[in-house]
C-alpha cells in the first residue's frame, strides 16, 4: 500500500474493456499515483476521475500527470469536464503536467496543480482554435506562467482565440520574465503569437518552435501583424549564434529553420497561408535583423516558382547584406531567378566600382559554393557569377566542365539577354529538364 504506482494507458488499450475496468478499480488508490498517463476518449477519462476520492485534497506522490482526450467535439457539459477537485489538488512534487484536448477551469488549475514549486513541464493543447473558457486574455495567461518559477518547457496550442489586448499599441506593462524556460512551443493564430511573444522574455531559451496562422483581413493588417510577430521572434529567439538557416516556401506555406550545430540552439517558424509578397518580404527583412542570424554559414533557400514574383531583388539584397559569414548557398530544385540575378548584378557593380578606383561591397563575401538544380542554364549562370566574383576577390567554385558543351556560348548569350531584360523569367526555364517543386517539404 505504500508502493508508488505508475500507470500508462494508451487509446489502443481501450479496445479491451478489461483495461478500463481495472483502471476504475484502482481509482481509490489515486493518492499513491506517481505517474498517470492516459490517452483515451475524454468521456472515459472524466468518468474515471468521477471515481477518484479527493477528500484529502493532496497528491503527495504525483510527479507526472498527462491526460490526452480523444473524440473532442467542443466544450462538454459539466459532467464531462475535468473536475475542479483534480485541478485544485496540492501536488508538491508535480514536475510534468499535460492537458491535451480537455475542457477545464483555469482558475482551479492556477490555485492547485500549477502552484507546484517543482513544475518544469506544462503542455496545454487543443487541435484547433476555439474559445476556451479558462482564461480571457494573454496578460492573465502570462501572470499565471510568471508564478511557475521552475518552468522549463512550455507548449501552448490553440489555447486562446479571443484577443482582448489591443496589439496596435505597445504593451504598457513590463514583459513577463520566465527565467528557467528552455523550450517554447506555440501554435495559434498570429494575434496570439504576436501578443504572447511580445509580452514575455525567456533569457535561457534554447528551443523555440512557433506555428502561426495568418488571419483574414486587409494587406496592411497582415503587414502590421507580421512585423509584430517577427519582433516577438527576434526578442525571444535563442541568443546563441546560428550557423544554419533554412527557408522553405511551398504551396503558400513558409518554413524558417535556424540551427546552431555548435550549441544546439534551435528556432523554427511556420507560417501557413503566406500568399502575398509584403508578408513574405517582411519576414525575410525582420529575420535579417536578428543578430544571432548574422553568423549563418550554411544558407538553404528552397522556394517554389511563384516566389520570384513576390519577393523583390531589394529584399534579397537586404537579407544578404546581413549574412556576411555565409560560405554555402543551396537554392534547391528551383532557384528563384532574382536571387541569382541579384548576385550577378552585385558582382558586376563591384567590378565596375573597382575599375573606377571606388570602394565596392560584394554580397556574401565569404561565399564558396552555390548549389543549384541540374539545369544547364542555371549552372552556366552560376559559372558566370563565379567568373565575375573572381575579379573582385570573392571567388566561388566554378562549373568549368560546362564550357566543354557545344551549346555553352549559346546558353550564355541567352542568359545575358535575360539579365538585360530582353528575355523573361519563363524563358529561362529549361524545356527538357525538370527543376520543378517537390510536394514534400523538409523541416
C-alpha positions as a printed Julia matrix, in Angstrom:
443×3 Matrix{Float64}:
   0.0    0.0     0.0
   2.99   2.31    0.24
   4.48   1.5    -3.18
   4.01   4.42   -5.66
   2.03   3.5    -8.78
   2.95   4.26  -12.39
   0.02   4.0   -14.81
   0.27   4.23  -18.62
  -2.91   3.77  -20.69
  -2.99   4.21  -24.49
  -6.07   4.59  -26.63
  -5.44   1.14  -28.11
  -5.88  -0.35  -24.65
  -9.5    0.79  -24.53
 -10.38  -1.69  -27.25
 -10.18  -4.22  -24.45
 -12.77  -3.4   -21.8
 -10.82  -5.17  -19.07
  -8.25  -2.33  -19.06
 -10.9    0.27  -18.31
 -12.5   -1.89  -15.6
  -9.13  -2.37  -13.91
  -8.5    1.37  -14.11
 -11.76   2.06  -12.3
 -10.88  -0.49   -9.62
  -7.74   1.41   -8.63
  -9.35   4.88   -8.68
  -9.47   4.91   -4.89
  -5.67   4.44   -4.86
  -5.08   7.75   -6.64
  -3.19   9.09   -3.63
  -0.46   6.52   -4.44
  -0.03   7.57   -8.08
   3.43   8.8    -9.03
   2.81   8.81  -12.8
  -0.55   8.8   -14.58
  -0.58   8.96  -18.38
  -3.9    8.34  -20.11
  -4.55   8.68  -23.86
  -8.22   7.8   -24.33
 -11.64   9.19  -25.35
 -12.18  12.08  -22.96
 -15.55  10.9   -21.57
 -13.81   7.8   -20.2
 -11.07   9.88  -18.61
 -13.56  12.23  -16.98
 -15.62   9.26  -15.78
 -12.5    7.74  -14.21
 -11.91  10.85  -12.14
 -15.52  10.66  -11.01
 -14.49   7.53   -9.09
 -11.44   9.17   -7.51
 -11.91  10.32   -3.89
 -10.39  13.78   -3.44
 -11.25  14.07    0.25
  -7.66  14.77    1.33
  -7.06  17.41   -1.35
  -3.48  16.2    -1.81
  -1.49  14.04   -4.21
   1.83  13.82   -2.4
   3.4   11.22   -4.74
   2.29  12.67   -8.08
   5.18  13.66  -10.37
   3.68  13.22  -13.86
   0.08  13.85  -14.92
  -0.5   13.57  -18.67
  -4.06  13.4   -19.99
  -4.93  13.25  -23.69
  -8.63  13.29  -24.55
  -9.74  11.92  -27.88
 -13.04  12.47  -29.73
 -13.16  16.13  -28.72
 -16.28  17.84  -30.04
 -16.12  21.16  -28.28
 -16.83  22.21  -24.66
 -18.8   19.39  -22.99
 -21.23  19.53  -20.12
 -20.01  19.84  -16.55
 -20.17  16.09  -16.11
 -17.67  15.66  -18.98
 -15.07  18.18  -17.82
 -12.02  17.59  -15.67
 -13.23  18.01  -12.09
 -12.08  21.06  -10.16
 -11.06  18.76   -7.31
  -8.36  17.27   -9.56
  -7.05  20.62  -10.77
  -7.07  22.13   -7.27
  -5.03  19.32   -5.71
  -1.96  20.13   -3.69
   0.73  18.18   -5.55
   4.05  19.47   -4.18
   6.16  17.03   -6.24
   4.42  17.55   -9.6
   7.01  18.09  -12.35
   5.15  17.35  -15.62
   1.59  18.44  -16.4
   0.0   17.89  -19.82
  -3.68  18.53  -20.56
  -4.42  17.78  -24.19
  -7.93  18.31  -25.56
  -9.77  18.75  -22.26
 -12.26  21.29  -21.01
 -11.28  22.58  -17.57
 -11.46  25.56  -15.23
  -8.25  27.57  -15.47
  -8.75  29.25  -12.08
  -8.89  25.86  -10.35
  -5.67  24.8   -12.06
  -3.99  28.09  -11.17
  -4.77  27.67   -7.48
  -3.84  23.98   -7.4
  -1.58  21.9    -9.65
   0.09  24.94  -11.26
   1.35  26.04   -7.84
   3.78  23.14   -7.55
   7.25  24.54   -6.92
   8.76  21.69   -8.95
   6.6   22.06  -12.08
   9.01  22.24  -15.03
   6.91  20.96  -17.97
   3.5   22.38  -18.9
   1.57  21.36  -22.03
  -1.93  22.67  -22.79
  -3.1   21.81  -26.29
  -6.19  21.85  -28.48
  -6.34  20.58  -32.08
  -7.98  23.72  -33.5
  -8.74  27.25  -32.4
 -11.76  27.59  -30.18
 -12.95  29.9   -27.42
 -11.59  28.23  -24.31
 -13.3   29.27  -21.07
 -10.42  29.13  -18.62
  -8.6   32.38  -19.43
  -9.77  35.53  -21.15
  -6.55  37.31  -22.1
  -2.87  36.85  -22.84
  -1.94  39.01  -19.85
  -3.85  36.7   -17.49
  -2.12  33.7   -19.01
   1.29  35.33  -18.6
   0.5   36.24  -15.0
  -0.14  32.59  -14.24
   3.01  31.45  -16.03
   5.07  34.03  -14.14
   4.16  32.28  -10.88
   5.71  28.99  -12.12
   9.33  29.88  -11.43
  10.65  26.4   -12.25
   9.02  26.2   -15.71
  11.49  24.88  -18.31
   9.26  23.55  -21.12
   6.03  25.2   -22.28
   3.75  24.03  -25.07
   0.62  26.02  -25.86
  -1.53  25.1   -28.86
  -4.72  26.95  -29.73
  -5.37  27.8   -26.08
  -6.93  31.19  -26.73
  -8.97  32.52  -29.6
 -10.34  35.85  -28.37
  -7.71  38.56  -28.06
  -8.7   41.36  -25.69
  -5.43  43.3   -25.73
  -5.01  45.98  -28.36
  -1.94  44.77  -30.21
  -1.7   48.0   -32.2
  -0.25  49.78  -29.18
   2.83  48.96  -27.17
   2.47  46.93  -24.01
   2.0   49.2   -21.01
   3.49  46.69  -18.54
   6.98  45.2   -18.44
   7.45  41.86  -20.16
   6.87  38.74  -18.09
  10.21  37.05  -17.44
  10.3   33.24  -17.45
  13.86  32.77  -16.13
  14.14  28.97  -16.35
  12.29  28.41  -19.65
  14.39  26.48  -22.17
  11.8   25.11  -24.64
   8.84  27.08  -26.0
   6.35  25.6   -28.48
   3.48  27.81  -29.69
   0.75  27.07  -32.19
  -2.02  29.63  -32.61
  -3.25  32.49  -34.74
  -0.87  35.32  -35.48
  -2.55  37.67  -32.97
  -1.91  35.3   -30.08
   1.64  34.5   -31.18
   2.45  38.21  -31.59
   0.91  39.21  -28.27
   2.46  36.35  -26.33
   5.97  36.7   -27.79
   5.98  40.46  -27.24
   4.76  40.03  -23.66
   7.36  37.51  -22.49
  11.13  37.25  -22.13
  12.93  33.94  -21.8
  16.68  34.61  -21.47
  17.56  30.91  -21.04
  15.62  29.72  -24.12
  17.42  27.2   -26.36
  14.5   25.92  -28.48
  11.71  28.0   -30.0
   9.06  26.39  -32.2
   6.23  28.6   -33.47
   3.46  27.86  -35.95
   1.22  30.84  -36.53
  -1.73  31.18  -38.85
  -2.17  34.5   -40.58
  -5.64  35.97  -40.31
  -8.08  37.18  -42.92
  -8.0   40.9   -43.39
  -6.53  43.81  -45.29
  -2.95  43.76  -46.5
  -1.9   46.49  -44.06
  -3.22  44.4   -41.13
  -1.24  41.43  -42.42
   1.89  43.54  -42.63
   1.45  45.02  -39.17
   0.85  41.65  -37.54
   3.79  40.14  -39.41
   6.06  42.91  -38.13
   4.82  42.49  -34.55
   5.17  38.72  -34.84
   8.76  38.87  -36.09
   9.7   41.43  -33.43
   8.48  38.91  -30.86
  10.52  36.19  -32.57
  13.67  38.31  -32.58
  13.16  39.14  -28.89
  12.86  35.51  -27.82
  14.87  33.52  -30.35
  17.81  31.81  -28.61
  20.74  34.19  -28.35
  23.29  31.58  -29.38
  24.73  32.27  -32.88
  23.12  30.18  -35.62
  25.25  28.71  -38.37
  22.47  27.07  -40.43
  19.48  28.92  -41.9
  16.89  27.1   -44.0
  13.94  28.82  -45.67
  11.3   26.71  -47.43
   8.27  28.07  -49.27
   5.81  25.74  -50.97
   2.09  25.9   -51.61
   1.68  29.19  -49.71
   3.35  27.78  -46.57
   6.6   29.13  -45.19
   9.1   27.29  -43.01
  12.09  29.06  -41.47
  14.52  26.92  -39.5
  17.54  28.22  -37.6
  20.05  25.83  -36.05
  23.35  26.04  -34.25
  25.48  22.95  -34.74
  27.82  24.23  -32.03
  25.4   24.93  -29.18
  22.26  23.04  -30.21
  20.15  26.23  -30.29
  17.07  25.81  -32.46
  14.35  28.07  -33.81
  11.6   27.05  -36.21
   8.91  29.32  -37.59
   5.99  28.0   -39.63
   3.57  30.43  -41.25
   0.77  28.85  -43.31
  -1.22  30.89  -45.83
   1.55  33.29  -46.82
   0.08  34.42  -50.1
   1.41  37.92  -50.64
   4.82  39.44  -51.18
   4.75  42.1   -48.43
   4.21  39.49  -45.7
   6.94  37.24  -47.1
   9.35  40.14  -47.53
   8.53  41.4   -44.05
   9.52  38.05  -42.54
  12.78  37.96  -44.52
  13.73  41.51  -43.56
  12.96  41.04  -39.87
  14.84  37.75  -39.96
  17.89  39.6   -41.28
  17.7   41.98  -38.3
  18.18  39.21  -35.71
  21.81  39.45  -34.5
  22.17  35.72  -33.86
  21.34  35.05  -37.55
  24.32  37.06  -38.77
  26.76  34.21  -38.09
  24.98  31.89  -40.56
  27.45  29.85  -42.6
  25.08  27.5   -44.43
  22.1   29.11  -46.17
  19.38  27.0   -47.81
  16.64  28.77  -49.77
  14.15  26.24  -51.13
  11.34  28.11  -52.83
   8.56  27.43  -55.27
   8.46  29.0   -58.74
   5.85  31.62  -57.94
   8.02  33.33  -55.31
  10.12  35.16  -57.89
   7.11  37.42  -58.5
   6.55  38.04  -54.78
   9.98  38.91  -53.39
  11.85  41.89  -54.81
  15.57  41.98  -55.53
  15.87  44.66  -52.85
  14.52  42.25  -50.23
  17.1   39.61  -51.17
  19.84  42.25  -51.05
  18.73  43.31  -47.58
  18.93  39.71  -46.36
  22.31  39.03  -47.97
  23.86  42.24  -46.61
  23.39  40.89  -43.09
  24.78  37.41  -43.77
  28.47  38.11  -44.32
  29.58  34.75  -42.91
  27.75  32.53  -45.43
  30.04  30.09  -47.23
  27.46  27.72  -48.72
  24.29  28.68  -50.61
  21.82  25.98  -51.65
  18.95  27.12  -53.87
  17.01  23.84  -54.07
  15.16  22.48  -57.08
  14.12  25.84  -58.45
  16.43  28.77  -57.74
  14.42  31.97  -57.78
  15.84  33.92  -60.76
  16.02  37.16  -58.82
  18.43  35.65  -56.29
  20.96  34.66  -58.96
  20.42  37.87  -60.9
  20.99  39.83  -57.71
  24.31  38.11  -57.05
  25.45  38.59  -60.65
  24.5   42.27  -60.85
  26.1   42.93  -57.46
  29.37  41.36  -58.62
  29.26  43.33  -61.9
  28.65  46.53  -59.95
  31.58  45.76  -57.66
  33.76  45.16  -60.72
  32.8   48.5   -62.29
  33.49  50.28  -59.0
  36.88  48.6   -58.79
  37.78  49.76  -62.31
  36.93  53.33  -61.29
  39.0   53.07  -58.13
  35.98  53.2   -55.87
  35.21  51.01  -52.87
  32.88  48.13  -53.57
  30.77  45.81  -51.44
  30.21  42.22  -52.5
  27.19  40.37  -51.14
  28.05  37.18  -49.25
  31.8   37.93  -49.37
  32.85  34.55  -47.91
  30.68  32.5   -50.27
  32.43  29.42  -51.64
  29.72  27.32  -53.29
  26.34  27.83  -54.94
  24.26  24.68  -55.38
  21.5   24.66  -57.99
  19.42  22.04  -59.78
  20.86  20.03  -62.68
  19.91  22.67  -65.23
  22.31  23.79  -67.94
  21.05  27.38  -67.87
  21.24  27.7   -64.11
  24.68  26.09  -63.96
  26.0   28.39  -66.68
  24.59  31.38  -64.81
  26.39  30.26  -61.63
  29.59  29.92  -63.67
  29.11  33.47  -64.93
  28.64  34.69  -61.36
  31.83  32.87  -60.34
  33.73  34.43  -63.23
  32.81  37.97  -62.21
  33.3   37.41  -58.46
  36.82  36.14  -59.09
  37.77  39.53  -60.5
  36.66  41.27  -57.27
  38.49  38.85  -54.96
  35.38  36.94  -53.9
  35.85  33.64  -55.79
  33.43  30.71  -55.63
  33.57  27.24  -57.15
  33.17  27.37  -60.94
  31.37  24.93  -63.22
  34.35  24.69  -65.59
  33.18  21.42  -67.14
  30.2   23.23  -68.67
  32.49  25.06  -71.06
  33.05  21.85  -72.98
  29.38  21.79  -74.02
  28.7   22.66  -77.64
  25.83  24.88  -76.52
  27.74  26.73  -73.79
  28.12  30.03  -75.64
  24.54  29.97  -76.92
  23.24  29.4   -73.38
  25.48  32.17  -72.09
  24.12  34.61  -74.69
  20.57  33.62  -73.73
  21.31  34.3   -70.06
  22.92  37.63  -70.9
  19.76  38.64  -72.75
  17.74  37.67  -69.66
  19.99  39.71  -67.4
  19.49  42.69  -69.69
  15.71  42.26  -69.55
  15.01  41.14  -73.11
  14.22  37.55  -72.05
  11.55  36.72  -69.46
  11.93  34.52  -66.38
   9.75  31.89  -68.04
  12.16  31.71  -70.98
  14.96  30.99  -68.53
  13.41  27.64  -67.62
  14.78  24.55  -69.34
  12.34  22.81  -71.63
  13.85  19.36  -71.26
  14.97  19.38  -67.67
  12.86  19.04  -64.55
  13.52  21.72  -61.99
  10.01  21.63  -60.57
   8.82  21.59  -56.99
   8.53  18.6   -54.76
   5.24  18.08  -52.99
   7.01  17.39  -49.72
   8.79  19.98  -47.65
  11.54  19.15  -45.23
  11.66  20.83  -41.84
